[in-house]
Amino acid sequence: MSGFFRRKAESWLIRLAAWILIGRNVARCKVVSRRDNNDMWGMAERLEGIADRINTGYKEPRP
């Protein structure tokens, strides 16, 4: 049971990090370059995928 709560907490923290990265995404920003902005968006998408896999316990979805 503790593994269940640990997975949920870890996936929530990863989603929080992704949310912060997506929140930094702006159309025009004088501080962050467009390349860095795009990289942060990509990182956030990858983090959400990782959080999904952790949350499900690395079980493959059924077709």
N, C-alpha and C positions, 0 to 999 in steps of 0.2 A: 504494500500500500504506500510506503514511503517513496518508492520509485515513481509511483503515479504522480504524487505531489511535486517531486523533484523535476520530472519531465515538464509538468505544467508551468512551474516557476521558471525553469530555464528557457522554455519556449516564449514565455511572456517577456522575459528580459531581452531576448533576442529581438522580439517584435518591437519592443521599446526602442532599441538601438536603430532598427530599420525606420521606425516612425520619425526619429530625430533626423536621420539622414534624408528622408523624403521631405521633411519640413524645411530643410535647408535649400531645397530645390526652388529656385526662382528664375523667372524668365530673363531678367536683366539684373545683374548684381555687380557692383564695383569692386567687391572684395574677393569673390570666388570666380575663377575663370570658367568658361563654358565647358572645357574639358573636365575639370574637377567636378563641376556640377553634374555632368553626365556620368562620371565615374561613381559619384555618391548615389545617384539613382540606381545604377546597376548593382552596386553593393547592397542597397536596400532590398532589391528584388531577390538577390541571392540569399540574403539573411532570412527573408520571409519563407523561402523554400526550405532552408535549414530548420527553421522553427516548425514548419509543418511536419517535417520528417521526425523531429524530436517528439512533437506532440502526439503523433500516432505510434510512436515506438518503433519506427523504421519498418512499418508494415506496408507492403506494396498494395496500391488500390486495385480492386477487382475490376476487370473490364466489363 
